[in-house]
């Protein structure tokens, strides 16, 4: 199973996203089973955020992992820009910790840029790390200009990851941001790694993707995920409320695409040839 290093932890390269989960009582049991089955299949990472359902996703995660060995898990949470200040962040973090039912997060991300000065947010994240409430901190939805601004601040060498939208149909960050991050050994966390809506259908119904899936006795979804983590420095966090689909997602970390298959996908879904606006959802 392909792995990568984030902070001082080695984790499987496919984790569990939880965006849009926890919102409905009618699907709660299946969503909990999806998380539990995904962990049983080998996932260690669970990615959530205070924004997701205003805490309902965090609560769902807490229920799903209750009784599990905490050290076996790598839990990512995120703070909203409106709470990313020196006066608000610790309270926000404490609320999230309580909902998830843990006394620390392995990685705590600044969800996207807001009005609070970046220097204040980073200094506060560093203080929370020193208190032991978070093991590592990182950022999300940062483009290259944001990352360069971050690098000029104290403690910038502590940034453990950047989470951005990235998939076979949305490769814009490959032009400048991803090479910049690789040079500095900053891992990418890829959200929406199999795209969404019509874009997802364009990928999963593509004839080249499906031929490669046949080559590996895999699904199109699995090939798209295997592509996303191909560089060994990317963590993909697909979201699924279906237990079987979640397990299939996790097992995609066992698939290694050949150079020829990667070349075919480059032809079908070309790399960017110029700087693109950061794709966000």
N, C-alpha and C positions, 0 to 999 in steps of 0.2 A: 504493500500500500504506500503510495507516494506521500512523503511527509515534508514539512518545512519547519524552520525555527522562527519563533516569535518571542522576543525577549529571551528569557532563559529556558523556554519550553520547546520541546519538539512535539508537533501535533500533526495528525493526518491532514492532508491537503484539502479535504472536503468536510465541511462542518454543517451545522443546521441553522438556517435562517428562520426567523419567527415573525417577520413582518406580516401583518394582517391575521395573525393567529391570536386566539383568546377573545375574539369579539362576540362569539355566539355560544350560548349555553348548549345548543343542539349539537354542535360539533366538538365540544370541549373534550369529551372522552377519546374521540378519534385523534384529535390533535395531541393529546398527552401520550397516547400510544405511539403516534408517529415519532415523537421525540425519544421516547424510551426505546423503541425498536431501532431507531437510528444509532443510538448510543450502543445498544447491544451488537449492532453490525460493525462497530468499530469507530464511530465518530466520537470525538472528544470535545469539539468546539460547539458552543451554543451562542448565537449572536442575537441580542435583543436590544431594546432601547426604551427610555422612558416615553418617547413619542409614540411608540407602537400601542395604539389603543388606549393612550393615557394611562399606561401601567398595566393594562390587562394582559399584554404579552408577557411581561415580567412575572405577573402572578401565575400565569399558565406554566412558565418555565419552572417556577418555584414548586408547583404541585408535581410536575413531571419528574423532577430530580430528587424529591424528598426521599430520604433514606439511602441515597447513593453516596459512595465515597467521594467527598468533595475534591480530593487531590487528583482523582481520575478525570476530572472535568476541567475545561478551559472556558470560562464564561466571559463573554464580551458584552459590555453595556455602553450606552452613549448618553451624553448630557446635551440637552437642547441649548441652542445659542442664547436664549433668554435666561437660562440658568447658569451660564458659563462664566459668572463673575465671582470675585472673591467673597462677596456677601451671600451668594446664593448656592454656589456649587456643592458645598459639603452637605447642606440640607437635602439637596436634590439627590446626591449620591446615597445618603443614608436612607432616603425613602425607597430608592431602587434596591438597595441591599436588603431591606426588610421585605419587600415584595418577592424577591427571588429566594429569600431565606438563606442568605449567606453573609459572612462578615467581611468578605473581600471579593473584588472582581480581578480576574487575571489581566484584563485589558479594559481600560475605560477611554472612550473616544469622544472628542469634541465633534458633534454630529455634523455641523456645517458652520461656515463663517456667519457671524452676526455682528451686532453693534459693539459688543465688549471688545476692548483692545486685545489683540492676540497675545501680547506680552502678559497681560493680567490673567488670561485664561491658562496659559502655559505655566506661569508661576504657581497658580492655584492647583493645577494638576500635579505639579512637582511636590507641593506640600502634602497633598493627599496620598501620594505615593510614599512619602517619608513617614506618614502616619500608619501605613500598612493597610489602608482601606482599599487601595488598588496596588497590584503588583507592577503594572506597567500602564503607560498612557500613550495615546496616539490620536490621530485625526481622521476625519472622514469628509468626503466631497471636497478635497483639496486638489487644486490644479498646480501646475509647476510654479506659477508666480506665488501662490500661497505657500508652497513648500520652501521656496527660496527665501521668502519673508521669515518663515519659521526658523530657517537655518541661521539667521542673523541674531536670534534671541538666545539668552542664557538657557542652558539645559536642553538645547535643541538636539544634542546627541542622544538624548533619552527617548526620542520618538520611536515607538516600537512598530508602527504600521500606519498605513494610509488606506482607508476603505473607500473605493470608488466603484461606480457602475462599470462593468467590463464583461463583454461576451463576444462570441464570434461575429455577431452582427453589429457590434459597437466597439470598434478598435481604436478610437481616437487617441486614447492615452498612450498608445504605442509610439506616436510620433516623437514626443519629447519627454513627457512625464515618466513613463515606465523606464526608459533607458536611464534617466536621471536617478530614479529610485534604485535601480539595480546597481548603479555605480556606487551608491552609498549603502547598499545592503539593507534597504528599508523594504520590508515585505509589503505586497499588495493584498488587501482583502477585497475580493471581487463580489460585489452584490449584484443581484439580478443576473447571475452567470449563464442562465439559459434564456435570457430576454423575457419579455412580457407581451401578452396580447397578440396582435397581428405579427409583431416582430418575432415572437417565439414560433409561431406557425411557419413563418418563412424559413426558419432554421430547421425545425423538426421535420418539415416536408421536403427539404432540399434533397435531390437525388444523390449528390455526392456524399452528404452526411449519412444518408441511409445506406449507401453502398459500403461505406467505411464501417457503419454499425454492423452490417452483415459479416464483414471480414472478422469482426471481433465477437460475433454472437452477442451483440449488445443492442441497446436501444439508442435511438437518435439522441435522446436526452443525455445518456451516458457519454456519448462521443463528444458532445458539446462541452460537457463538464471536463472530460479528460483533456480537451484542447485548452480550456481555461487555465488548468494547473500545470501545463506542459513544461514551464520554465523552472519548476522546483522552488520558486520564491513567491508563489501565489496561493492563497487560501480562498477557495470558493465556498459561498454560503447559500446554496439553493434553499428555497422554502417550499415545503410541501406538507399538506395536512393529511395526506394519504400514507399510511404506514408502509405499504409495499413500495410505493414510489420513493419514499424517503430512504428505505434500505437500498434500492437500486441506485439512488444518487450517491450514497456513501460508498458503495462498491465500485463506482466509476473511478475511484482513486487507484484501483488495481489495473487500469487500462493504460498502456503506453502506446501512443500513436507512432507509426513509422515516419521517417523523414519524407517518404513519398506521399503518405497520407496528409502530412502537414502541408506539403507543397500543393497538393490538390485543393485543400481548404483555402490556402492563400490565393489561389486562382479564383475560386468561387466567391470568396469574401476577402477582397484585397486589403492589404495594410494601408494605413493613411499615408498620403504623400504631402500633406501640409497640416499645419496646426488646426485642430478642430475645437469648437467649444466643448467644455466638459459636459458629458451626458449625465443627467441627474433624473431621478424619479422620486 
